[in-house]
């Protein structure tokens, strides 16, 4: 397997982790990352300065820096 293939899955285990726990792990490993929020259709995505609270990591993009795609568990739609 190529090095690119190995790093693509290196942080996949973070999917499902609470955002604050994932951030702690990445900070301890000195990995640069950014957080991107997503939301249910017709719902607003939270602003970036909102505390992470109960946000979960739902995907990881292997970019430089690593991108954590996060969402809050409430995906109710009307």
mmCIF file of the N, C-alpha and C atoms, coordinates in Angstrom:
data_MODEL
# 
_entry.id   MODEL 
# 
loop_
_atom_site.group_PDB 
_atom_site.id 
_atom_site.type_symbol 
_atom_site.label_atom_id 
_atom_site.label_alt_id 
_atom_site.label_comp_id 
_atom_site.label_asym_id 
_atom_site.label_entity_id 
_atom_site.label_seq_id 
_atom_site.pdbx_PDB_ins_code 
_atom_site.Cartn_x 
_atom_site.Cartn_y 
_atom_site.Cartn_z 
_atom_site.occupancy 
_atom_site.B_iso_or_equiv 
_atom_site.pdbx_formal_charge 
_atom_site.auth_seq_id 
_atom_site.auth_comp_id 
_atom_site.auth_asym_id 
_atom_site.auth_atom_id 
_atom_site.pdbx_PDB_model_num 
ATOM 1   N N  . UNK A 1 1  ? 0.841   -1.177 0.000  1.00 0.00 ? 1  UNK A N  1 
ATOM 2   C CA . UNK A 1 1  ? 0.000   0.000  0.000  1.00 0.00 ? 1  UNK A CA 1 
ATOM 3   C C  . UNK A 1 1  ? 0.886   1.240  0.000  1.00 0.00 ? 1  UNK A C  1 
ATOM 4   N N  . UNK A 1 2  ? 0.482   2.259  -0.730 1.00 0.00 ? 2  UNK A N  1 
ATOM 5   C CA . UNK A 1 2  ? 1.276   3.481  -0.799 1.00 0.00 ? 2  UNK A CA 1 
ATOM 6   C C  . UNK A 1 2  ? 1.172   4.268  0.508  1.00 0.00 ? 2  UNK A C  1 
ATOM 7   N N  . UNK A 1 3  ? 2.118   5.184  0.684  1.00 0.00 ? 3  UNK A N  1 
ATOM 8   C CA . UNK A 1 3  ? 2.076   6.019  1.888  1.00 0.00 ? 3  UNK A CA 1 
ATOM 9   C C  . UNK A 1 3  ? 0.806   6.846  1.926  1.00 0.00 ? 3  UNK A C  1 
ATOM 10  N N  . UNK A 1 4  ? 0.361   7.345  0.788  1.00 0.00 ? 4  UNK A N  1 
ATOM 11  C CA . UNK A 1 4  ? -0.860  8.142  0.746  1.00 0.00 ? 4  UNK A CA 1 
ATOM 12  C C  . UNK A 1 4  ? -2.051  7.316  1.201  1.00 0.00 ? 4  UNK A C  1 
ATOM 13  N N  . UNK A 1 5  ? -2.111  6.062  0.801  1.00 0.00 ? 5  UNK A N  1 
ATOM 14  C CA . UNK A 1 5  ? -3.205  5.186  1.221  1.00 0.00 ? 5  UNK A CA 1 
ATOM 15  C C  . UNK A 1 5  ? -3.178  4.910  2.707  1.00 0.00 ? 5  UNK A C  1 
ATOM 16  N N  . UNK A 1 6  ? -1.986  4.824  3.279  1.00 0.00 ? 6  UNK A N  1 
ATOM 17  C CA . UNK A 1 6  ? -1.869  4.571  4.706  1.00 0.00 ? 6  UNK A CA 1 
ATOM 18  C C  . UNK A 1 6  ? -2.314  5.779  5.514  1.00 0.00 ? 6  UNK A C  1 
ATOM 19  N N  . UNK A 1 7  ? -1.941  6.985  5.097  1.00 0.00 ? 7  UNK A N  1 
ATOM 20  C CA . UNK A 1 7  ? -2.323  8.167  5.862  1.00 0.00 ? 7  UNK A CA 1 
ATOM 21  C C  . UNK A 1 7  ? -3.795  8.498  5.684  1.00 0.00 ? 7  UNK A C  1 
ATOM 22  N N  . UNK A 1 8  ? -4.401  8.072  4.584  1.00 0.00 ? 8  UNK A N  1 
ATOM 23  C CA . UNK A 1 8  ? -5.813  8.368  4.352  1.00 0.00 ? 8  UNK A CA 1 
ATOM 24  C C  . UNK A 1 8  ? -6.689  7.722  5.415  1.00 0.00 ? 8  UNK A C  1 
ATOM 25  N N  . UNK A 1 9  ? -6.285  6.599  5.945  1.00 0.00 ? 9  UNK A N  1 
ATOM 26  C CA . UNK A 1 9  ? -7.098  5.921  6.945  1.00 0.00 ? 9  UNK A CA 1 
ATOM 27  C C  . UNK A 1 9  ? -6.537  6.058  8.350  1.00 0.00 ? 9  UNK A C  1 
ATOM 28  N N  . UNK A 1 10 ? -5.426  6.743  8.501  1.00 0.00 ? 10 UNK A N  1 
ATOM 29  C CA . UNK A 1 10 ? -4.762  6.841  9.797  1.00 0.00 ? 10 UNK A CA 1 
ATOM 30  C C  . UNK A 1 10 ? -5.665  7.449  10.874 1.00 0.00 ? 10 UNK A C  1 
ATOM 31  N N  . UNK A 1 11 ? -6.483  8.427  10.535 1.00 0.00 ? 11 UNK A N  1 
ATOM 32  C CA . UNK A 1 11 ? -7.324  9.114  11.520 1.00 0.00 ? 11 UNK A CA 1 
ATOM 33  C C  . UNK A 1 11 ? -8.793  8.767  11.386 1.00 0.00 ? 11 UNK A C  1 
ATOM 34  N N  . UNK A 1 12 ? -9.146  7.793  10.537 1.00 0.00 ? 12 UNK A N  1 
ATOM 35  C CA . UNK A 1 12 ? -10.541 7.404  10.358 1.00 0.00 ? 12 UNK A CA 1 
ATOM 36  C C  . UNK A 1 12 ? -11.195 6.914  11.652 1.00 0.00 ? 12 UNK A C  1 
ATOM 37  N N  . UNK A 1 13 ? -10.397 6.422  12.590 1.00 0.00 ? 13 UNK A N  1 
ATOM 38  C CA . UNK A 1 13 ? -10.969 5.919  13.838 1.00 0.00 ? 13 UNK A CA 1 
ATOM 39  C C  . UNK A 1 13 ? -11.647 7.031  14.637 1.00 0.00 ? 13 UNK A C  1 
ATOM 40  N N  . UNK A 1 14 ? -11.385 8.296  14.307 1.00 0.00 ? 14 UNK A N  1 
ATOM 41  C CA . UNK A 1 14 ? -12.002 9.416  15.018 1.00 0.00 ? 14 UNK A CA 1 
ATOM 42  C C  . UNK A 1 14 ? -13.474 9.601  14.684 1.00 0.00 ? 14 UNK A C  1 
ATOM 43  N N  . UNK A 1 15 ? -13.942 8.982  13.597 1.00 0.00 ? 15 UNK A N  1 
ATOM 44  C CA . UNK A 1 15 ? -15.352 9.100  13.224 1.00 0.00 ? 15 UNK A CA 1 
ATOM 45  C C  . UNK A 1 15 ? -16.209 8.518  14.344 1.00 0.00 ? 15 UNK A C  1 
ATOM 46  N N  . UNK A 1 16 ? -17.157 9.315  14.814 1.00 0.00 ? 16 UNK A N  1 
ATOM 47  C CA . UNK A 1 16 ? -18.024 8.906  15.912 1.00 0.00 ? 16 UNK A CA 1 
ATOM 48  C C  . UNK A 1 16 ? -17.567 9.447  17.259 1.00 0.00 ? 16 UNK A C  1 
ATOM 49  N N  . UNK A 1 17 ? -16.333 9.949  17.334 1.00 0.00 ? 17 UNK A N  1 
ATOM 50  C CA . UNK A 1 17 ? -15.830 10.518 18.589 1.00 0.00 ? 17 UNK A CA 1 
ATOM 51  C C  . UNK A 1 17 ? -16.489 11.872 18.849 1.00 0.00 ? 17 UNK A C  1 
ATOM 52  N N  . UNK A 1 18 ? -16.658 12.236 20.109 1.00 0.00 ? 18 UNK A N  1 
ATOM 53  C CA . UNK A 1 18 ? -17.048 13.613 20.421 1.00 0.00 ? 18 UNK A CA 1 
ATOM 54  C C  . UNK A 1 18 ? -15.929 14.547 19.954 1.00 0.00 ? 18 UNK A C  1 
ATOM 55  N N  . UNK A 1 19 ? -16.295 15.720 19.450 1.00 0.00 ? 19 UNK A N  1 
ATOM 56  C CA . UNK A 1 19 ? -15.306 16.634 18.901 1.00 0.00 ? 19 UNK A CA 1 
ATOM 57  C C  . UNK A 1 19 ? -14.228 17.001 19.907 1.00 0.00 ? 19 UNK A C  1 
ATOM 58  N N  . UNK A 1 20 ? -14.603 17.274 21.138 1.00 0.00 ? 20 UNK A N  1 
ATOM 59  C CA . UNK A 1 20 ? -13.593 17.677 22.113 1.00 0.00 ? 20 UNK A CA 1 
ATOM 60  C C  . UNK A 1 20 ? -12.577 16.577 22.377 1.00 0.00 ? 20 UNK A C  1 
ATOM 61  N N  . UNK A 1 21 ? -13.016 15.325 22.342 1.00 0.00 ? 21 UNK A N  1 
ATOM 62  C CA . UNK A 1 21 ? -12.096 14.194 22.542 1.00 0.00 ? 21 UNK A CA 1 
ATOM 63  C C  . UNK A 1 21 ? -11.171 14.038 21.329 1.00 0.00 ? 21 UNK A C  1 
ATOM 64  N N  . UNK A 1 22 ? -11.705 14.195 20.125 1.00 0.00 ? 22 UNK A N  1 
ATOM 65  C CA . UNK A 1 22 ? -10.887 14.106 18.911 1.00 0.00 ? 22 UNK A CA 1 
ATOM 66  C C  . UNK A 1 22 ? -9.844  15.225 18.896 1.00 0.00 ? 22 UNK A C  1 
ATOM 67  N N  . UNK A 1 23 ? -10.243 16.427 19.297 1.00 0.00 ? 23 UNK A N  1 
ATOM 68  C CA . UNK A 1 23 ? -9.303  17.540 19.343 1.00 0.00 ? 23 UNK A CA 1 
ATOM 69  C C  . UNK A 1 23 ? -8.174  17.267 20.339 1.00 0.00 ? 23 UNK A C  1 
ATOM 70  N N  . UNK A 1 24 ? -8.531  16.698 21.467 1.00 0.00 ? 24 UNK A N  1 
ATOM 71  C CA . UNK A 1 24 ? -7.523  16.390 22.486 1.00 0.00 ? 24 UNK A CA 1 
ATOM 72  C C  . UNK A 1 24 ? -6.491  15.396 21.936 1.00 0.00 ? 24 UNK A C  1 
ATOM 73  N N  . UNK A 1 25 ? -6.964  14.358 21.245 1.00 0.00 ? 25 UNK A N  1 
ATOM 74  C CA . UNK A 1 25 ? -6.064  13.357 20.666 1.00 0.00 ? 25 UNK A CA 1 
ATOM 75  C C  . UNK A 1 25 ? -5.139  14.001 19.638 1.00 0.00 ? 25 UNK A C  1 
ATOM 76  N N  . UNK A 1 26 ? -5.701  14.816 18.759 1.00 0.00 ? 26 UNK A N  1 
ATOM 77  C CA . UNK A 1 26 ? -4.891  15.442 17.719 1.00 0.00 ? 26 UNK A CA 1 
ATOM 78  C C  . UNK A 1 26 ? -3.908  16.446 18.310 1.00 0.00 ? 26 UNK A C  1 
ATOM 79  N N  . UNK A 1 27 ? -4.317  17.169 19.349 1.00 0.00 ? 27 UNK A N  1 
ATOM 80  C CA . UNK A 1 27 ? -3.400  18.104 20.013 1.00 0.00 ? 27 UNK A CA 1 
ATOM 81  C C  . UNK A 1 27 ? -2.240  17.353 20.658 1.00 0.00 ? 27 UNK A C  1 
ATOM 82  N N  . UNK A 1 28 ? -2.534  16.227 21.306 1.00 0.00 ? 28 UNK A N  1 
ATOM 83  C CA . UNK A 1 28 ? -1.480  15.426 21.937 1.00 0.00 ? 28 UNK A CA 1 
ATOM 84  C C  . UNK A 1 28 ? -0.492  14.887 20.911 1.00 0.00 ? 28 UNK A C  1 
ATOM 85  N N  . UNK A 1 29 ? -0.982  14.573 19.704 1.00 0.00 ? 29 UNK A N  1 
ATOM 86  C CA . UNK A 1 29 ? -0.128  14.037 18.644 1.00 0.00 ? 29 UNK A CA 1 
ATOM 87  C C  . UNK A 1 29 ? 0.497   15.140 17.794 1.00 0.00 ? 29 UNK A C  1 
ATOM 88  N N  . UNK A 1 30 ? 0.203   16.394 18.122 1.00 0.00 ? 30 UNK A N  1 
ATOM 89  C CA . UNK A 1 30 ? 0.716   17.556 17.387 1.00 0.00 ? 30 UNK A CA 1 
ATOM 90  C C  . UNK A 1 30 ? 0.345   17.513 15.907 1.00 0.00 ? 30 UNK A C  1 
ATOM 91  N N  . UNK A 1 31 ? -0.904  17.144 15.626 1.00 0.00 ? 31 UNK A N  1 
ATOM 92  C CA . UNK A 1 31 ? -1.410  17.085 14.263 1.00 0.00 ? 31 UNK A CA 1 
ATOM 93  C C  . UNK A 1 31 ? -2.208  18.361 13.997 1.00 0.00 ? 31 UNK A C  1 
ATOM 94  N N  . UNK A 1 32 ? -1.894  19.037 12.907 1.00 0.00 ? 32 UNK A N  1 
ATOM 95  C CA . UNK A 1 32 ? -2.653  20.237 12.563 1.00 0.00 ? 32 UNK A CA 1 
ATOM 96  C C  . UNK A 1 32 ? -3.986  19.803 11.953 1.00 0.00 ? 32 UNK A C  1 
ATOM 97  N N  . UNK A 1 33 ? -5.040  20.516 12.325 1.00 0.00 ? 33 UNK A N  1 
ATOM 98  C CA . UNK A 1 33 ? -6.380  20.172 11.848 1.00 0.00 ? 33 UNK A CA 1 
ATOM 99  C C  . UNK A 1 33 ? -7.244  21.412 11.836 1.00 0.00 ? 33 UNK A C  1 
ATOM 100 N N  . UNK A 1 34 ? -8.361  21.301 11.143 1.00 0.00 ? 34 UNK A N  1 
ATOM 101 C CA . UNK A 1 34 ? -9.387  22.328 11.200 1.00 0.00 ? 34 UNK A CA 1 
ATOM 102 C C  . UNK A 1 34 ? -10.728 21.635 11.346 1.00 0.00 ? 34 UNK A C  1 
ATOM 103 N N  . UNK A 1 35 ? -11.685 22.354 11.880 1.00 0.00 ? 35 UNK A N  1 
ATOM 104 C CA . UNK A 1 35 ? -13.016 21.800 12.129 1.00 0.00 ? 35 UNK A CA 1 
ATOM 105 C C  . UNK A 1 35 ? -13.992 22.439 11.159 1.00 0.00 ? 35 UNK A C  1 
ATOM 106 N N  . UNK A 1 36 ? -14.804 21.606 10.528 1.00 0.00 ? 36 UNK A N  1 
ATOM 107 C CA . UNK A 1 36 ? -15.842 22.087 9.626  1.00 0.00 ? 36 UNK A CA 1 
ATOM 108 C C  . UNK A 1 36 ? -17.159 21.478 10.079 1.00 0.00 ? 36 UNK A C  1 
ATOM 109 N N  . UNK A 1 37 ? -18.177 22.314 10.286 1.00 0.00 ? 37 UNK A N  1 
ATOM 110 C CA . UNK A 1 37 ? -19.486 21.820 10.714 1.00 0.00 ? 37 UNK A CA 1 
ATOM 111 C C  . UNK A 1 37 ? -20.413 21.657 9.531  1.00 0.00 ? 37 UNK A C  1 
ATOM 112 N N  . UNK A 1 38 ? -21.312 20.710 9.650  1.00 0.00 ? 38 UNK A N  1 
ATOM 113 C CA . UNK A 1 38 ? -22.364 20.513 8.676  1.00 0.00 ? 38 UNK A CA 1 
ATOM 114 C C  . UNK A 1 38 ? -23.669 20.390 9.453  1.00 0.00 ? 38 UNK A C  1 
ATOM 115 N N  . UNK A 1 39 ? -24.784 20.505 8.755  1.00 0.00 ? 39 UNK A N  1 
ATOM 116 C CA . UNK A 1 39 ? -26.092 20.450 9.414  1.00 0.00 ? 39 UNK A CA 1 
ATOM 117 C C  . UNK A 1 39 ? -27.094 19.777 8.497  1.00 0.00 ? 39 UNK A C  1 
ATOM 118 N N  . UNK A 1 40 ? -28.217 19.414 9.069  1.00 0.00 ? 40 UNK A N  1 
ATOM 119 C CA . UNK A 1 40 ? -29.298 18.797 8.299  1.00 0.00 ? 40 UNK A CA 1 
ATOM 120 C C  . UNK A 1 40 ? -29.806 19.783 7.251  1.00 0.00 ? 40 UNK A C  1 
ATOM 121 N N  . UNK A 1 41 ? -30.445 19.274 6.204  1.00 0.00 ? 41 UNK A N  1 
ATOM 122 C CA . UNK A 1 41 ? -31.006 20.170 5.185  1.00 0.00 ? 41 UNK A CA 1 
ATOM 123 C C  . UNK A 1 41 ? -31.939 21.209 5.810  1.00 0.00 ? 41 UNK A C  1 
ATOM 124 N N  . UNK A 1 42 ? -31.833 22.427 5.330  1.00 0.00 ? 42 UNK A N  1 
ATOM 125 C CA . UNK A 1 42 ? -32.636 23.569 5.798  1.00 0.00 ? 42 UNK A CA 1 
ATOM 126 C C  . UNK A 1 42 ? -32.383 23.943 7.255  1.00 0.00 ? 42 UNK A C  1 
ATOM 127 N N  . UNK A 1 43 ? -31.302 23.477 7.809  1.00 0.00 ? 43 UNK A N  1 
ATOM 128 C CA . UNK A 1 43 ? -30.892 23.874 9.159  1.00 0.00 ? 43 UNK A CA 1 
ATOM 129 C C  . UNK A 1 43 ? -29.601 24.661 9.013  1.00 0.00 ? 43 UNK A C  1 
ATOM 130 N N  . UNK A 1 44 ? -29.408 25.625 9.892  1.00 0.00 ? 44 UNK A N  1 
ATOM 131 C CA . UNK A 1 44 ? -28.177 26.396 9.840  1.00 0.00 ? 44 UNK A CA 1 
ATOM 132 C C  . UNK A 1 44 ? -27.045 25.633 10.499 1.00 0.00 ? 44 UNK A C  1 
ATOM 133 N N  . UNK A 1 45 ? -25.890 25.704 9.889  1.00 0.00 ? 45 UNK A N  1 
ATOM 134 C CA . UNK A 1 45 ? -24.695 25.139 10.499 1.00 0.00 ? 45 UNK A CA 1 
ATOM 135 C C  . UNK A 1 45 ? -24.242 26.099 11.592 1.00 0.00 ? 45 UNK A C  1 
ATOM 136 N N  . UNK A 1 46 ? -23.802 25.589 12.743 1.00 0.00 ? 46 UNK A N  1 
ATOM 137 C CA . UNK A 1 46 ? -23.394 26.489 13.819 1.00 0.00 ? 46 UNK A CA 1 
ATOM 138 C C  . UNK A 1 46 ? -22.188 27.324 13.420 1.00 0.00 ? 46 UNK A C  1 
ATOM 139 N N  . UNK A 1 47 ? -22.087 28.497 14.004 1.00 0.00 ? 47 UNK A N  1 
ATOM 140 C CA . UNK A 1 47 ? -20.933 29.341 13.729 1.00 0.00 ? 47 UNK A CA 1 
ATOM 141 C C  . UNK A 1 47 ? -19.703 28.720 14.361 1.00 0.00 ? 47 UNK A C  1 
ATOM 142 N N  . UNK A 1 48 ? -18.551 29.042 13.826 1.00 0.00 ? 48 UNK A N  1 
ATOM 143 C CA . UNK A 1 48 ? -17.313 28.383 14.247 1.00 0.00 ? 48 UNK A CA 1 
ATOM 144 C C  . UNK A 1 48 ? -16.910 28.666 15.684 1.00 0.00 ? 48 UNK A C  1 
ATOM 145 N N  . UNK A 1 49 ? -17.352 29.786 16.261 1.00 0.00 ? 49 UNK A N  1 
ATOM 146 C CA . UNK A 1 49 ? -16.917 30.100 17.615 1.00 0.00 ? 49 UNK A CA 1 
ATOM 147 C C  . UNK A 1 49 ? -17.821 29.488 18.688 1.00 0.00 ? 49 UNK A C  1 
ATOM 148 N N  . UNK A 1 50 ? -18.806 28.693 18.279 1.00 0.00 ? 50 UNK A N  1 
ATOM 149 C CA . UNK A 1 50 ? -19.676 28.005 19.227 1.00 0.00 ? 50 UNK A CA 1 
ATOM 150 C C  . UNK A 1 50 ? -18.872 26.900 19.912 1.00 0.00 ? 50 UNK A C  1 
ATOM 151 N N  . UNK A 1 51 ? -19.066 26.711 21.218 1.00 0.00 ? 51 UNK A N  1 
ATOM 152 C CA . UNK A 1 51 ? -18.352 25.624 21.896 1.00 0.00 ? 51 UNK A CA 1 
ATOM 153 C C  . UNK A 1 51 ? -18.799 24.296 21.299 1.00 0.00 ? 51 UNK A C  1 
ATOM 154 N N  . UNK A 1 52 ? -17.888 23.340 21.283 1.00 0.00 ? 52 UNK A N  1 
ATOM 155 C CA . UNK A 1 52 ? -18.161 22.078 20.595 1.00 0.00 ? 52 UNK A CA 1 
ATOM 156 C C  . UNK A 1 52 ? -19.249 21.257 21.273 1.00 0.00 ? 52 UNK A C  1 
ATOM 157 N N  . UNK A 1 53 ? -19.461 21.427 22.575 1.00 0.00 ? 53 UNK A N  1 
ATOM 158 C CA . UNK A 1 53 ? -20.554 20.749 23.265 1.00 0.00 ? 53 UNK A CA 1 
ATOM 159 C C  . UNK A 1 53 ? -20.671 19.286 22.921 1.00 0.00 ? 53 UNK A C  1 
ATOM 160 N N  . UNK A 1 54 ? -21.799 18.901 22.321 1.00 0.00 ? 54 UNK A N  1 
ATOM 161 C CA . UNK A 1 54 ? -22.036 17.492 22.003 1.00 0.00 ? 54 UNK A CA 1 
ATOM 162 C C  . UNK A 1 54 ? -21.822 17.185 20.519 1.00 0.00 ? 54 UNK A C  1 
ATOM 163 N N  . UNK A 1 55 ? -21.054 18.011 19.818 1.00 0.00 ? 55 UNK A N  1 
ATOM 164 C CA . UNK A 1 55 ? -20.770 17.762 18.401 1.00 0.00 ? 55 UNK A CA 1 
ATOM 165 C C  . UNK A 1 55 ? -19.965 16.481 18.252 1.00 0.00 ? 55 UNK A C  1 
ATOM 166 N N  . UNK A 1 56 ? -20.240 15.753 17.174 1.00 0.00 ? 56 UNK A N  1 
ATOM 167 C CA . UNK A 1 56 ? -19.550 14.493 16.882 1.00 0.00 ? 56 UNK A CA 1 
ATOM 168 C C  . UNK A 1 56 ? -18.787 14.616 15.572 1.00 0.00 ? 56 UNK A C  1 
ATOM 169 N N  . UNK A 1 57 ? -17.676 13.913 15.476 1.00 0.00 ? 57 UNK A N  1 
ATOM 170 C CA . UNK A 1 57 ? -16.929 13.821 14.227 1.00 0.00 ? 57 UNK A CA 1 
ATOM 171 C C  . UNK A 1 57 ? -17.667 12.819 13.346 1.00 0.00 ? 57 UNK A C  1 
ATOM 172 N N  . UNK A 1 58 ? -18.091 13.257 12.157 1.00 0.00 ? 58 UNK A N  1 
ATOM 173 C CA . UNK A 1 58 ? -18.826 12.351 11.268 1.00 0.00 ? 58 UNK A CA 1 
ATOM 174 C C  . UNK A 1 58 ? -18.007 11.947 10.047 1.00 0.00 ? 58 UNK A C  1 
ATOM 175 N N  . UNK A 1 59 ? -16.890 12.642 9.809  1.00 0.00 ? 59 UNK A N  1 
ATOM 176 C CA . UNK A 1 59 ? -16.006 12.288 8.697  1.00 0.00 ? 59 UNK A CA 1 
ATOM 177 C C  . UNK A 1 59 ? -14.642 12.937 8.925  1.00 0.00 ? 59 UNK A C  1 
ATOM 178 N N  . UNK A 1 60 ? -13.627 12.367 8.288  1.00 0.00 ? 60 UNK A N  1 
ATOM 179 C CA . UNK A 1 60 ? -12.274 12.916 8.351  1.00 0.00 ? 60 UNK A CA 1 
ATOM 180 C C  . UNK A 1 60 ? -11.756 13.018 6.930  1.00 0.00 ? 60 UNK A C  1 
ATOM 181 N N  . UNK A 1 61 ? -11.292 14.205 6.554  1.00 0.00 ? 61 UNK A N  1 
ATOM 182 C CA . UNK A 1 61 ? -10.682 14.401 5.233  1.00 0.00 ? 61 UNK A CA 1 
ATOM 183 C C  . UNK A 1 61 ? -9.177  14.499 5.409  1.00 0.00 ? 61 UNK A C  1 
ATOM 184 N N  . UNK A 1 62 ? -8.466  13.665 4.679  1.00 0.00 ? 62 UNK A N  1 
ATOM 185 C CA . UNK A 1 62 ? -7.012  13.648 4.768  1.00 0.00 ? 62 UNK A CA 1 
ATOM 186 C C  . UNK A 1 62 ? -6.436  14.735 3.865  1.00 0.00 ? 62 UNK A C  1 
ATOM 187 N N  . UNK A 1 63 ? -6.455  15.949 4.383  1.00 0.00 ? 63 UNK A N  1 
ATOM 188 C CA . UNK A 1 63 ? -5.871  17.088 3.695  1.00 0.00 ? 63 UNK A CA 1 
ATOM 189 C C  . UNK A 1 63 ? -4.807  17.677 4.600  1.00 0.00 ? 63 UNK A C  1 
ATOM 190 N N  . UNK A 1 64 ? -4.141  18.699 4.145  1.00 0.00 ? 64 UNK A N  1 
ATOM 191 C CA . UNK A 1 64 ? -3.175  19.392 4.990  1.00 0.00 ? 64 UNK A CA 1 
ATOM 192 C C  . UNK A 1 64 ? -3.691  20.790 5.234  1.00 0.00 ? 64 UNK A C  1 
ATOM 193 N N  . UNK A 1 65 ? -4.211  21.138 6.377  1.00 0.00 ? 65 UNK A N  1 
ATOM 194 C CA . UNK A 1 65 ? -4.310  20.309 7.574  1.00 0.00 ? 65 UNK A CA 1 
ATOM 195 C C  . UNK A 1 65 ? -5.487  19.334 7.488  1.00 0.00 ? 65 UNK A C  1 
ATOM 196 N N  . UNK A 1 66 ? -5.487  18.370 8.381  1.00 0.00 ? 66 UNK A N  1 
ATOM 197 C CA . UNK A 1 66 ? -6.563  17.387 8.495  1.00 0.00 ? 66 UNK A CA 1 
ATOM 198 C C  . UNK A 1 66 ? -7.880  18.130 8.725  1.00 0.00 ? 66 UNK A C  1 
ATOM 199 N N  . UNK A 1 67 ? -8.975  17.681 8.133  1.00 0.00 ? 67 UNK A N  1 
ATOM 200 C CA . UNK A 1 67 ? -10.264 18.341 8.311  1.00 0.00 ? 67 UNK A CA 1 
ATOM 201 C C  . UNK A 1 67 ? -11.212 17.385 9.031  1.00 0.00 ? 67 UNK A C  1 
ATOM 202 N N  . UNK A 1 68 ? -11.736 17.829 10.169 1.00 0.00 ? 68 UNK A N  1 
ATOM 203 C CA . UNK A 1 68 ? -12.746 17.069 10.902 1.00 0.00 ? 68 UNK A CA 1 
ATOM 204 C C  . UNK A 1 68 ? -14.104 17.624 10.519 1.00 0.00 ? 68 UNK A C  1 
ATOM 205 N N  . UNK A 1 69 ? -14.943 16.801 9.898  1.00 0.00 ? 69 UNK A N  1 
ATOM 206 C CA . UNK A 1 69 ? -16.300 17.209 9.564  1.00 0.00 ? 69 UNK A CA 1 
ATOM 207 C C  . UNK A 1 69 ? -17.171 16.825 10.756 1.00 0.00 ? 69 UNK A C  1 
ATOM 208 N N  . UNK A 1 70 ? -17.855 17.794 11.335 1.00 0.00 ? 70 UNK A N  1 
ATOM 209 C CA . UNK A 1 70 ? -18.601 17.568 12.574 1.00 0.00 ? 70 UNK A CA 1 
ATOM 210 C C  . UNK A 1 70 ? -20.060 17.982 12.429 1.00 0.00 ? 70 UNK A C  1 
ATOM 211 N N  . UNK A 1 71 ? -20.891 17.397 13.260 1.00 0.00 ? 71 UNK A N  1 
ATOM 212 C CA . UNK A 1 71 ? -22.310 17.730 13.288 1.00 0.00 ? 71 UNK A CA 1 
ATOM 213 C C  . UNK A 1 71 ? -22.834 17.500 14.695 1.00 0.00 ? 71 UNK A C  1 
ATOM 214 N N  . UNK A 1 72 ? -23.918 18.169 14.983 1.00 0.00 ? 72 UNK A N  1 
ATOM 215 C CA . UNK A 1 72 ? -24.610 17.926 16.246 1.00 0.00 ? 72 UNK A CA 1 
ATOM 216 C C  . UNK A 1 72 ? -25.604 16.797 16.018 1.00 0.00 ? 72 UNK A C  1 
ATOM 217 N N  . UNK A 1 73 ? -25.858 15.972 17.042 1.00 0.00 ? 73 UNK A N  1 
ATOM 218 C CA . UNK A 1 73 ? -26.701 14.789 16.875 1.00 0.00 ? 73 UNK A CA 1 
ATOM 219 C C  . UNK A 1 73 ? -28.154 15.077 16.466 1.00 0.00 ? 73 UNK A C  1 
ATOM 220 N N  . UNK A 1 74 ? -28.661 16.272 16.714 1.00 0.00 ? 74 UNK A N  1 
ATOM 221 C CA . UNK A 1 74 ? -30.055 16.572 16.403 1.00 0.00 ? 74 UNK A CA 1 
ATOM 222 C C  . UNK A 1 74 ? -30.216 16.881 14.914 1.00 0.00 ? 74 UNK A C  1 
ATOM 223 N N  . UNK A 1 75 ? -30.694 15.891 14.157 1.00 0.00 ? 75 UNK A N  1 
ATOM 224 C CA . UNK A 1 75 ? -30.924 16.059 12.731 1.00 0.00 ? 75 UNK A CA 1 
ATOM 225 C C  . UNK A 1 75 ? -32.416 16.020 12.407 1.00 0.00 ? 75 UNK A C  1 
ATOM 226 N N  . UNK A 1 76 ? -33.273 16.402 13.362 1.00 0.00 ? 76 UNK A N  1 
ATOM 227 C CA . UNK A 1 76 ? -34.703 16.439 13.111 1.00 0.00 ? 76 UNK A CA 1 
ATOM 228 C C  . UNK A 1 76 ? -35.006 17.458 12.018 1.00 0.00 ? 76 UNK A C  1 
ATOM 229 N N  . UNK A 1 77 ? -35.868 17.090 11.103 1.00 0.00 ? 77 UNK A N  1 
ATOM 230 C CA . UNK A 1 77 ? -36.293 18.023 10.064 1.00 0.00 ? 77 UNK A CA 1 
ATOM 231 C C  . UNK A 1 77 ? -37.805 18.154 10.117 1.00 0.00 ? 77 UNK A C  1 
ATOM 232 N N  . UNK A 1 78 ? -38.295 19.329 9.789  1.00 0.00 ? 78 UNK A N  1 
ATOM 233 C CA . UNK A 1 78 ? -39.751 19.590 9.821  1.00 0.00 ? 78 UNK A CA 1 
ATOM 234 C C  . UNK A 1 78 ? -40.346 19.471 8.434  1.00 0.00 ? 78 UNK A C  1 
# 
